């Protein structure tokens, strides 16, 4: 007959396998789209690589910022997040093309969501922070996908 301790230890190990520790992700669409867009010309691969790296850095800063917001404290990520988001926008603009980005409806959506994120960080509003990140992630990811659609579309 197994001891209670043995059973508990076994149960904890099973739970770790069924429910692995998962960090929060605020840019899952953008990171996923950037990873899948790494095909095509060498220039596009390099530019989308910049988008992916900036998205991963912004996602990491967002997770740290989220933890600080929940804890009601200041953190390096809270101060660093705006610059990480700007870097992601610049990388996305470089990937999309400056001319296309300037006229893009995605640019406006990204700017609006970024302002909401910055306001939420300043006000310590975790709910607004999470909601604004959904819009930000969708807008950036859609902009990246639009390049793939333009590259893959036949020209008349």
Secondary structure, DSSP 8 states (H G I E B T S, - for coil): ---HHHHHHHHHHHHHHHS------S-HHHHHHHHHT--SSHHHHHHHHHHHHHHHHHHHHHHHHHHHHHHT---HHHHHHHHHHHHHHHHHHHHH-HHHHHT-HHHHHHHHHHHHHHHHHHHT-HHHHHHHHHHHHHHHHHHHHHHHHHHHS---
